[in-house]
Amino acid sequence: MALELTRQEFEVENLIGTREAQVLLRAEALVPGAGREAIEPLLSDAGLFIDTADLQTDRVVLDGTASCQAVYRQGGETTLRALTAQAKLNHVLEIPGAEPGMFSRVWAAVDHVEAKYENGHMIFLVTCSLRAQALRLQPVSGIASVAGQAGLETAYGTLNSVKLAAESSEMALLRDSVSLPAALDARATLMDWATAEVEEVAPDLGGVRVKGRVLVETLVSSGAAGRPAAVIRVPMALDQLVALPEWLTGDVAAEVDVRGVRSQIAMAPDSDSPGLTCEAELRVRVLANTTDRPEVLTDIYATQGNALEVETRDISLCSRVNRARLTESVRGTVMIGEDAPRVGTVIAAQVRPVVGGWQGADGAGRVEGILEAAVLYVPSDGGQPACAAAEIPFAVDVPMALDEASGIAVQTLAAEASALMGDRLDMKVQLGLLCETRARETARIVTDVQEGAPLRRQNGIVIVWPGEGEDAWTIARRYAIPAAQAADAQAGKALVLRI
Protein backbone atom coordinates (compact mmCIF):
# COMPACT_ATOMS: atom_id res chain seq x y z
CA MET A 1 0.00 0.00 0.00
CA ALA A 2 1.43 3.41 -0.99
CA LEU A 3 2.09 6.11 1.56
CA GLU A 4 -0.74 8.60 2.02
CA LEU A 5 0.37 12.14 2.84
CA THR A 6 -1.94 14.86 4.12
CA ARG A 7 -0.51 18.29 3.50
CA GLN A 8 -1.06 21.58 5.26
CA GLU A 9 -0.48 25.00 3.69
CA PHE A 10 0.68 28.02 5.69
CA GLU A 11 2.68 31.23 5.24
CA VAL A 12 5.94 32.45 6.72
CA GLU A 13 7.34 35.97 6.80
CA ASN A 14 10.81 36.37 5.32
CA LEU A 15 13.03 39.40 5.76
CA ILE A 16 14.41 40.04 2.29
CA GLY A 17 16.80 42.77 3.37
CA THR A 18 17.40 46.01 5.25
CA ARG A 19 19.13 49.03 3.78
CA GLU A 20 19.90 52.44 5.19
CA ALA A 21 21.32 55.68 3.86
CA GLN A 22 21.98 59.27 4.83
CA VAL A 23 20.95 61.98 2.39
CA LEU A 24 21.43 65.74 2.26
CA LEU A 25 18.48 67.89 1.17
CA ARG A 26 18.65 71.56 0.23
CA ALA A 27 15.87 74.11 0.45
CA GLU A 28 15.88 77.87 0.18
CA ALA A 29 13.56 80.78 0.73
CA LEU A 30 13.75 84.47 -0.11
CA VAL A 31 14.36 86.63 2.95
CA PRO A 32 11.87 89.52 2.76
CA GLY A 33 13.42 92.98 3.04
CA ALA A 34 16.96 91.67 3.19
CA GLY A 35 19.49 94.27 2.15
CA ARG A 36 22.82 95.20 3.57
CA GLU A 37 21.70 94.45 7.08
CA ALA A 38 23.12 91.33 8.70
CA ILE A 39 20.83 88.29 8.84
CA GLU A 40 21.54 85.96 11.74
CA PRO A 41 19.69 82.62 11.89
CA LEU A 42 18.94 81.64 15.49
CA LEU A 43 16.73 78.54 15.49
CA SER A 44 16.15 76.15 12.62
CA ASP A 45 14.14 72.96 12.32
CA ALA A 46 12.85 70.51 9.75
CA GLY A 47 10.34 67.69 9.67
CA LEU A 48 10.53 64.81 7.21
CA PHE A 49 7.39 63.10 5.95
CA ILE A 50 7.55 60.06 3.66
CA ASP A 51 4.60 60.22 1.27
CA THR A 52 5.16 56.91 -0.52
CA ALA A 53 7.46 53.89 -0.36
CA ASP A 54 7.27 52.09 -3.68
CA LEU A 55 8.74 48.59 -3.75
CA GLN A 56 10.15 47.76 -7.15
CA THR A 57 12.44 45.02 -8.40
CA ASP A 58 15.52 44.97 -6.14
CA ARG A 59 14.84 48.42 -4.69
CA VAL A 60 12.47 50.69 -2.79
CA VAL A 61 11.80 54.25 -3.98
CA LEU A 62 11.06 56.79 -1.25
CA ASP A 63 9.26 60.05 -1.99
CA GLY A 64 8.68 62.67 0.66
CA THR A 65 8.95 66.25 1.78
CA ALA A 66 11.17 68.05 4.27
CA SER A 67 9.40 71.09 5.74
CA CYS A 68 11.97 73.59 6.99
CA GLN A 69 11.56 76.62 9.23
CA ALA A 70 13.89 79.17 10.77
CA VAL A 71 13.78 82.03 13.23
CA TYR A 72 16.26 84.82 12.54
CA ARG A 73 17.25 88.33 13.52
CA GLN A 74 17.78 91.14 11.04
CA GLY A 75 20.25 93.96 11.60
CA GLY A 76 20.06 95.53 15.02
CA GLU A 77 16.44 94.55 15.62
CA THR A 78 15.41 92.88 18.85
CA THR A 79 12.27 91.46 17.26
CA LEU A 80 12.33 88.00 15.73
CA ARG A 81 11.35 87.01 12.21
CA ALA A 82 10.63 83.64 10.63
CA LEU A 83 10.32 81.93 7.27
CA THR A 84 9.68 78.48 5.87
CA ALA A 85 10.83 76.39 2.91
CA GLN A 86 10.36 72.91 1.52
CA ALA A 87 12.64 70.33 -0.07
CA LYS A 88 11.54 67.27 -2.00
CA LEU A 89 12.99 63.87 -1.22
CA ASN A 90 13.34 61.20 -3.88
CA HIS A 91 15.77 58.45 -2.98
CA VAL A 92 16.34 54.84 -3.99
CA LEU A 93 17.50 52.17 -1.55
CA GLU A 94 18.79 49.03 -3.22
CA ILE A 95 17.36 45.85 -1.64
CA PRO A 96 18.30 42.77 -3.69
CA GLY A 97 15.41 40.34 -3.87
CA ALA A 98 12.71 42.96 -3.33
CA GLU A 99 9.69 42.68 -5.61
CA PRO A 100 6.48 44.64 -6.18
CA GLY A 101 3.68 43.48 -3.90
CA MET A 102 5.88 42.85 -0.88
CA PHE A 103 5.52 44.75 2.38
CA SER A 104 7.94 47.55 3.22
CA ARG A 105 8.79 49.16 6.54
CA VAL A 106 10.36 52.62 6.49
CA TRP A 107 11.98 54.70 9.21
CA ALA A 108 12.99 58.28 8.43
CA ALA A 109 14.38 61.01 10.66
CA VAL A 110 16.07 64.40 10.46
CA ASP A 111 19.55 64.21 11.96
CA HIS A 112 20.71 67.78 11.50
CA VAL A 113 19.51 71.12 10.14
CA GLU A 114 21.73 74.04 9.22
CA ALA A 115 20.29 77.39 8.17
CA LYS A 116 22.54 80.05 6.66
CA TYR A 117 21.99 83.32 4.85
CA GLU A 118 23.38 83.78 1.33
CA ASN A 119 22.62 86.59 -1.15
CA GLY A 120 19.13 87.41 0.02
CA HIS A 121 18.12 83.78 0.61
CA MET A 122 17.93 81.52 3.61
CA ILE A 123 19.57 78.22 2.74
CA PHE A 124 18.58 75.07 4.59
CA LEU A 125 20.83 72.02 4.57
CA VAL A 126 18.95 69.06 6.03
CA THR A 127 20.69 65.77 6.83
CA CYS A 128 18.23 62.87 6.89
CA SER A 129 18.64 59.21 7.79
CA LEU A 130 16.57 56.67 5.84
CA ARG A 131 16.06 53.01 6.58
CA ALA A 132 13.86 50.51 4.77
CA GLN A 133 13.03 46.82 4.92
CA ALA A 134 11.36 44.50 2.47
CA LEU A 135 9.23 41.64 3.83
CA ARG A 136 7.81 38.75 1.86
CA LEU A 137 5.00 36.36 2.72
CA GLN A 138 6.03 32.96 1.40
CA PRO A 139 3.63 30.00 1.09
CA VAL A 140 4.94 26.74 2.58
CA SER A 141 3.56 23.22 2.31
CA GLY A 142 4.06 20.91 5.29
CA ILE A 143 2.91 17.37 6.00
CA ALA A 144 0.15 17.06 8.58
CA SER A 145 -0.08 13.24 8.65
CA VAL A 146 1.37 10.08 7.07
CA ALA A 147 -0.39 6.71 6.68
CA GLY A 148 -0.23 3.62 4.51
CA GLN A 149 2.61 1.61 6.09
CA ALA A 150 3.01 -0.21 9.36
CA GLY A 151 5.86 0.57 11.71
CA LEU A 152 6.09 4.33 11.11
CA GLU A 153 7.78 6.46 13.76
CA THR A 154 6.84 10.13 13.38
CA ALA A 155 7.78 13.39 15.08
CA TYR A 156 5.58 16.46 14.77
CA GLY A 157 6.22 20.03 15.82
CA THR A 158 3.98 23.09 16.18
CA LEU A 159 5.37 26.13 14.42
CA ASN A 160 4.58 29.70 15.46
CA SER A 161 4.63 31.78 12.29
CA VAL A 162 3.87 35.47 12.85
CA LYS A 163 3.45 37.56 9.74
CA LEU A 164 2.69 41.15 8.82
CA ALA A 165 -0.61 40.59 7.06
CA ALA A 166 -1.89 44.10 6.34
CA GLU A 167 -1.20 47.79 6.69
CA SER A 168 -3.83 50.52 6.69
CA SER A 169 -3.63 54.26 7.26
CA GLU A 170 -5.86 57.30 7.56
CA MET A 171 -5.07 61.00 7.46
CA ALA A 172 -6.30 63.04 10.40
CA LEU A 173 -6.56 66.79 10.86
CA LEU A 174 -6.64 68.06 14.44
CA ARG A 175 -7.56 71.64 15.23
CA ASP A 176 -7.79 73.57 18.48
CA SER A 177 -7.69 77.15 19.71
CA VAL A 178 -6.55 78.81 22.91
CA SER A 179 -6.82 82.36 24.18
CA LEU A 180 -3.61 84.32 24.60
CA PRO A 181 -3.04 86.68 27.51
CA ALA A 182 -3.29 90.33 26.57
CA ALA A 183 -0.02 91.05 28.36
CA LEU A 184 1.80 88.88 25.83
CA ASP A 185 0.91 91.30 23.04
CA ALA A 186 1.17 88.46 20.50
CA ARG A 187 2.13 89.62 17.01
CA ALA A 188 2.71 86.54 14.83
CA THR A 189 3.57 82.87 14.92
CA LEU A 190 7.21 82.06 14.22
CA MET A 191 7.80 78.31 14.49
CA ASP A 192 5.78 75.18 15.26
CA TRP A 193 6.70 71.77 16.69
CA ALA A 194 4.43 68.79 17.21
CA THR A 195 4.87 65.44 18.96
CA ALA A 196 2.36 62.60 18.78
CA GLU A 197 1.98 59.72 21.22
CA VAL A 198 -0.18 56.62 20.84
CA GLU A 199 -1.81 55.62 24.11
CA GLU A 200 -4.38 52.99 23.10
CA VAL A 201 -5.00 50.75 20.10
CA ALA A 202 -8.19 48.70 20.27
CA PRO A 203 -10.58 46.95 17.86
CA ASP A 204 -13.69 48.93 17.05
CA LEU A 205 -16.62 48.64 14.69
CA GLY A 206 -15.19 48.79 11.19
CA GLY A 207 -11.54 48.66 12.13
CA VAL A 208 -9.13 49.78 14.83
CA ARG A 209 -9.46 52.88 16.99
CA VAL A 210 -6.24 54.68 17.79
CA LYS A 211 -6.21 57.07 20.73
CA GLY A 212 -3.42 59.28 21.95
CA ARG A 213 -2.34 62.86 22.33
CA VAL A 214 -0.64 65.45 20.20
CA LEU A 215 1.23 68.38 21.70
CA VAL A 216 1.72 71.40 19.46
CA GLU A 217 4.24 74.00 20.59
CA THR A 218 4.20 77.36 18.85
CA LEU A 219 6.79 80.10 19.18
CA VAL A 220 4.89 83.39 19.13
CA SER A 221 6.49 86.81 18.69
CA SER A 222 5.63 89.25 21.45
CA GLY A 223 5.54 92.97 21.88
CA ALA A 224 6.02 92.72 25.65
CA ALA A 225 9.05 94.59 26.96
CA GLY A 226 12.07 92.35 27.46
CA ARG A 227 10.35 89.28 26.00
CA PRO A 228 10.43 89.15 22.19
CA ALA A 229 8.79 85.72 22.00
CA ALA A 230 7.09 83.01 24.03
CA VAL A 231 6.20 79.34 23.58
CA ILE A 232 2.50 78.43 23.65
CA ARG A 233 1.61 74.76 24.17
CA VAL A 234 -1.63 73.40 22.78
CA PRO A 235 -2.49 69.78 23.69
CA MET A 236 -4.89 67.91 21.42
CA ALA A 237 -6.62 64.55 21.75
CA LEU A 238 -6.14 61.99 19.00
CA ASP A 239 -9.07 59.65 18.32
CA GLN A 240 -8.96 58.10 14.87
CA LEU A 241 -10.66 55.04 13.40
CA VAL A 242 -8.53 53.19 10.85
CA ALA A 243 -10.46 50.84 8.59
CA LEU A 244 -9.40 47.20 8.85
CA PRO A 245 -11.21 43.85 8.42
CA GLU A 246 -12.37 42.40 11.72
CA TRP A 247 -10.30 39.22 11.38
CA LEU A 248 -7.11 41.32 11.31
CA THR A 249 -7.73 43.32 14.49
CA GLY A 250 -6.37 40.79 16.99
CA ASP A 251 -2.71 41.82 16.95
CA VAL A 252 -2.21 45.41 15.86
CA ALA A 253 0.25 48.24 16.44
CA ALA A 254 -0.14 51.91 15.53
CA GLU A 255 2.28 54.61 14.46
CA VAL A 256 1.64 58.32 13.92
CA ASP A 257 3.57 60.52 11.49
CA VAL A 258 3.27 64.31 11.59
CA ARG A 259 2.89 65.68 8.09
CA GLY A 260 2.62 69.35 8.98
CA VAL A 261 1.66 71.91 11.59
CA ARG A 262 0.06 75.30 10.99
CA SER A 263 -0.80 78.07 13.43
CA GLN A 264 -2.40 81.48 13.23
CA ILE A 265 -3.12 84.36 15.57
CA ALA A 266 -6.52 86.01 15.26
CA MET A 267 -8.94 87.83 17.50
CA ALA A 268 -11.15 85.33 19.26
CA PRO A 269 -14.91 85.74 18.65
CA ASP A 270 -16.72 87.63 21.40
CA SER A 271 -13.42 88.47 23.06
CA ASP A 272 -10.98 91.34 23.21
CA SER A 273 -8.05 88.93 23.55
CA PRO A 274 -6.28 87.34 20.60
CA GLY A 275 -6.46 83.60 20.12
CA LEU A 276 -4.05 81.05 18.75
CA THR A 277 -5.43 78.44 16.35
CA CYS A 278 -3.31 75.35 15.64
CA GLU A 279 -3.77 72.59 13.09
CA ALA A 280 -1.83 69.34 12.97
CA GLU A 281 -2.04 67.05 9.95
CA LEU A 282 -1.22 63.45 10.83
CA ARG A 283 -1.04 60.05 9.22
CA VAL A 284 -2.25 57.29 11.53
CA ARG A 285 -0.93 53.93 10.39
CA VAL A 286 -1.99 50.53 11.72
CA LEU A 287 0.07 47.37 11.21
CA ALA A 288 -1.79 44.08 11.58
CA ASN A 289 -0.09 40.77 12.37
CA THR A 290 -1.61 37.33 12.12
CA THR A 291 -0.23 34.01 13.36
CA ASP A 292 -0.26 30.54 11.80
CA ARG A 293 0.31 27.59 14.15
CA PRO A 294 0.54 24.53 11.93
CA GLU A 295 1.48 21.13 13.37
CA VAL A 296 3.72 19.57 10.75
CA LEU A 297 5.97 16.56 10.35
CA THR A 298 9.56 17.25 11.38
CA ASP A 299 11.01 13.72 11.09
CA ILE A 300 9.97 10.19 10.17
CA TYR A 301 11.46 6.72 9.75
CA ALA A 302 10.25 3.13 9.41
CA THR A 303 10.89 0.20 11.75
CA GLN A 304 9.57 -2.49 9.38
CA GLY A 305 8.75 -2.97 5.73
CA ASN A 306 10.46 -0.52 3.42
CA ALA A 307 12.93 2.19 4.37
CA LEU A 308 11.82 5.76 3.74
CA GLU A 309 13.32 8.40 1.50
CA VAL A 310 12.73 11.68 3.33
CA GLU A 311 13.08 15.18 1.93
CA THR A 312 13.47 18.04 4.41
CA ARG A 313 13.64 21.79 4.13
CA ASP A 314 14.84 24.58 6.40
CA ILE A 315 12.43 27.49 6.59
CA SER A 316 13.02 30.91 8.14
CA LEU A 317 10.07 32.42 9.96
CA CYS A 318 9.13 35.20 12.36
CA SER A 319 8.27 33.45 15.60
CA ARG A 320 7.17 36.47 17.66
CA VAL A 321 7.07 40.27 17.71
CA ASN A 322 8.47 42.11 20.72
CA ARG A 323 7.54 45.75 21.24
CA ALA A 324 8.51 48.30 23.86
CA ARG A 325 7.19 51.82 24.27
CA LEU A 326 8.88 53.78 27.02
CA THR A 327 9.93 57.23 28.18
CA GLU A 328 13.31 58.26 29.51
CA SER A 329 14.53 61.46 31.17
CA VAL A 330 17.90 62.89 30.13
CA ARG A 331 19.75 65.81 31.68
CA GLY A 332 22.66 67.76 30.29
CA THR A 333 24.37 71.11 30.20
CA VAL A 334 24.53 73.66 27.40
CA MET A 335 27.57 75.89 27.69
CA ILE A 336 27.52 79.49 26.46
CA GLY A 337 30.43 80.53 24.26
CA GLU A 338 33.02 82.90 25.66
CA ASP A 339 32.04 85.69 23.25
CA ALA A 340 28.30 85.06 23.49
CA PRO A 341 26.07 87.21 25.69
CA ARG A 342 25.25 85.84 29.14
CA VAL A 343 21.88 84.18 29.71
CA GLY A 344 19.04 86.20 31.13
CA THR A 345 15.65 84.70 30.23
CA VAL A 346 15.08 81.49 28.31
CA ILE A 347 12.56 81.82 25.49
CA ALA A 348 12.49 78.35 23.94
CA ALA A 349 14.37 75.05 23.98
CA GLN A 350 14.54 72.75 21.00
CA VAL A 351 15.99 69.21 21.13
CA ARG A 352 16.46 66.80 18.23
CA PRO A 353 17.38 63.18 19.09
CA VAL A 354 19.82 61.48 16.72
CA VAL A 355 20.14 57.72 17.12
CA GLY A 356 23.73 56.57 16.77
CA GLY A 357 23.13 52.84 17.14
CA TRP A 358 21.79 50.06 19.32
CA GLN A 359 22.83 46.72 20.67
CA GLY A 360 21.25 43.81 22.45
CA ALA A 361 22.25 40.75 24.48
CA ASP A 362 20.60 38.37 26.96
CA GLY A 363 17.10 39.64 26.27
CA ALA A 364 17.91 43.32 26.82
CA GLY A 365 18.90 46.20 24.57
CA ARG A 366 20.51 49.61 24.67
CA VAL A 367 19.89 52.59 22.36
CA GLU A 368 22.54 55.29 22.17
CA GLY A 369 22.84 58.63 20.43
CA ILE A 370 23.08 62.36 20.91
CA LEU A 371 20.62 65.17 21.53
CA GLU A 372 21.12 68.25 19.38
CA ALA A 373 19.97 70.97 21.77
CA ALA A 374 19.39 74.63 20.90
CA VAL A 375 18.20 77.28 23.36
CA LEU A 376 16.85 80.68 22.36
CA TYR A 377 17.30 83.27 25.10
CA VAL A 378 17.35 86.94 26.00
CA PRO A 379 20.73 88.12 27.32
CA SER A 380 21.02 89.33 30.87
CA ASP A 381 21.79 92.84 29.63
CA GLY A 382 18.54 92.91 27.67
CA GLY A 383 20.21 93.02 24.26
CA GLN A 384 19.36 91.17 21.10
CA PRO A 385 18.08 87.56 21.37
CA ALA A 386 20.78 84.91 21.07
CA CYS A 387 21.00 81.15 20.71
CA ALA A 388 23.22 78.52 22.35
CA ALA A 389 23.69 74.98 21.07
CA ALA A 390 25.25 71.76 22.34
CA GLU A 391 25.31 68.01 21.77
CA ILE A 392 24.23 65.92 24.76
CA PRO A 393 24.84 62.15 24.72
CA PHE A 394 22.06 59.78 25.76
CA ALA A 395 21.72 56.06 26.34
CA VAL A 396 18.47 54.23 27.10
CA ASP A 397 18.18 50.64 28.33
CA VAL A 398 15.34 48.72 26.68
CA PRO A 399 13.75 45.67 28.36
CA MET A 400 13.79 43.55 25.21
CA ALA A 401 16.25 42.06 22.76
CA LEU A 402 17.42 44.25 19.89
CA ASP A 403 19.13 43.17 16.70
CA GLU A 404 20.32 44.81 13.50
CA ALA A 405 16.86 44.48 11.93
CA SER A 406 15.00 46.08 14.87
CA GLY A 407 12.89 49.17 14.29
CA ILE A 408 13.84 52.13 16.51
CA ALA A 409 12.08 55.50 16.69
CA VAL A 410 12.99 58.24 19.18
CA GLN A 411 11.29 61.59 19.65
CA THR A 412 11.43 64.48 22.09
CA LEU A 413 8.31 64.63 24.23
CA ALA A 414 9.34 67.63 26.32
CA ALA A 415 12.38 69.89 26.68
CA GLU A 416 13.06 72.51 29.32
CA ALA A 417 16.06 74.76 29.81
CA SER A 418 16.93 76.90 32.83
CA ALA A 419 19.89 79.16 33.52
CA LEU A 420 22.23 77.69 36.13
CA MET A 421 24.67 80.55 35.74
CA GLY A 422 25.21 83.20 33.14
CA ASP A 423 27.48 80.91 31.15
CA ARG A 424 25.53 77.65 31.16
CA LEU A 425 22.07 76.17 30.94
CA ASP A 426 20.59 73.06 32.52
CA MET A 427 18.63 70.91 30.06
CA LYS A 428 15.88 68.50 31.06
CA VAL A 429 14.62 66.33 28.22
CA GLN A 430 11.97 63.63 28.14
CA LEU A 431 12.39 61.16 25.31
CA GLY A 432 9.85 58.74 23.90
CA LEU A 433 11.14 55.49 22.41
CA LEU A 434 9.33 52.94 20.28
CA CYS A 435 11.23 49.69 19.65
CA GLU A 436 10.17 46.62 17.70
CA THR A 437 12.04 43.37 17.10
CA ARG A 438 10.67 40.60 14.93
CA ALA A 439 12.38 37.53 16.34
CA ARG A 440 13.32 35.05 13.61
CA GLU A 441 14.26 31.40 13.75
CA THR A 442 14.94 28.51 11.39
CA ALA A 443 12.82 25.34 11.51
CA ARG A 444 13.38 22.08 9.65
CA ILE A 445 10.28 20.34 8.29
CA VAL A 446 9.63 17.27 6.15
CA THR A 447 8.38 18.18 2.69
CA ASP A 448 8.09 14.73 1.09
CA VAL A 449 8.25 11.01 2.03
CA GLN A 450 8.54 8.08 -0.34
CA GLU A 451 9.03 4.36 0.10
CA GLY A 452 12.51 3.09 -0.59
CA ALA A 453 14.20 -0.32 -0.56
CA PRO A 454 13.20 -2.98 1.98
CA LEU A 455 14.82 -2.63 5.40
CA ARG A 456 17.77 -4.98 5.86
CA ARG A 457 19.19 -5.62 9.28
CA GLN A 458 20.37 -8.46 11.46
CA ASN A 459 18.60 -9.26 14.69
CA GLY A 460 20.63 -9.11 17.85
CA ILE A 461 21.57 -7.04 20.88
CA VAL A 462 23.54 -3.79 20.65
CA ILE A 463 25.16 -1.87 23.49
CA VAL A 464 25.14 1.89 22.79
CA TRP A 465 26.94 4.65 24.67
CA PRO A 466 24.91 7.81 23.90
CA GLY A 467 27.05 10.85 23.18
CA GLU A 468 26.35 14.52 23.91
CA GLY A 469 23.29 15.68 21.99
CA GLU A 470 21.97 12.19 21.34
CA ASP A 471 18.51 11.31 22.59
CA ALA A 472 16.06 8.44 22.32
CA TRP A 473 14.83 9.59 18.91
CA THR A 474 18.26 9.89 17.23
CA ILE A 475 19.43 6.52 18.59
CA ALA A 476 16.21 4.70 17.68
CA ARG A 477 16.26 6.22 14.20
CA ARG A 478 19.83 5.00 13.66
CA TYR A 479 18.86 1.39 14.36
CA ALA A 480 15.30 1.61 12.90
CA ILE A 481 13.63 0.55 16.13
CA PRO A 482 10.64 2.10 17.95
CA ALA A 483 11.69 5.21 19.88
CA ALA A 484 10.15 3.76 23.05
CA GLN A 485 12.89 1.13 23.15
CA ALA A 486 15.51 3.85 23.60
CA ALA A 487 13.54 5.89 26.12
CA ASP A 488 16.21 5.43 28.83
CA ALA A 489 19.00 6.96 26.71
CA GLN A 490 21.38 9.12 28.81
CA ALA A 491 24.69 10.61 27.75
CA GLY A 492 27.60 8.48 29.02
CA LYS A 493 25.41 5.62 30.26
CA ALA A 494 25.33 2.26 28.47
CA LEU A 495 22.06 1.45 26.74
CA VAL A 496 21.15 -2.12 25.72
CA LEU A 497 18.98 -2.37 22.60
CA ARG A 498 17.35 -5.41 21.02
CA ILE A 499 17.11 -5.08 17.24
Sequence and secondary structure as in RCSB ss.txt:
>XXXX:A:sequence
MALELTRQEFEVENLIGTREAQVLLRAEALVPGAGREAIEPLLSDAGLFIDTADLQTDRVVLDGTASCQAVYRQG
GETTLRALTAQAKLNHVLEIPGAEPGMFSRVWAAVDHVEAKYENGHMIFLVTCSLRAQALRLQPVSGIASVAGQA
GLETAYGTLNSVKLAAESSEMALLRDSVSLPAALDARATLMDWATAEVEEVAPDLGGVRVKGRVLVETLVSSGAA
GRPAAVIRVPMALDQLVALPEWLTGDVAAEVDVRGVRSQIAMAPDSDSPGLTCEAELRVRVLANTTDRPEVLTDI
YATQGNALEVETRDISLCSRVNRARLTESVRGTVMIGEDAPRVGTVIAAQVRPVVGGWQGADGAGRVEGILEAAV
LYVPSDGGQPACAAAEIPFAVDVPMALDEASGIAVQTLAAEASALMGDRLDMKVQLGLLCETRARETARIVTDVQ
EGAPLRRQNGIVIVWPGEGEDAWTIARRYAIPAAQAADAQAGKALVLRI
>XXXX:A:secstr
   EEEEEEEEEEEEEEEEEEEEEEEEEEE TT SSS EEEEEEEEEEEEEEEEEETTEEEEEEEEEEEEEEEET
T  S EEEEEEEEEEEEEE TT  TTSEEEEEEEEEEEEEEEETTEEEEEEEEEEEEEEEEEEEEEEEEEEESSS
SEEEEEEE  EEEEEEEEEEEEEEEEEEE  GGG EEEEEEEEEEEEEEEEEEETTEEEEEEEEEEEEEEEE ST
T SEEEEEEEEEEEEEEE  GGG SEEEEEEEEEEEEEEEEE TT SSEEEEEEEEEEEEEEEEEEE  EEEEEE
EESSSEEEEEEEEEEEEEEEEEEEEEEEEEEEEEE  TTS  EEEEEEEEEEEEEEEEEEETTEEEEEEEEEEEE
EEEETT  S EEEEEEEEEEEEESS   TT EEEEEEEEEEEEEEETTEEEEEEEEEEEEEEEEEEEEEEEEEEE
EEEE      EEEE   TT  HHHHHHHHT  GGGGTT  TTS EEEE 
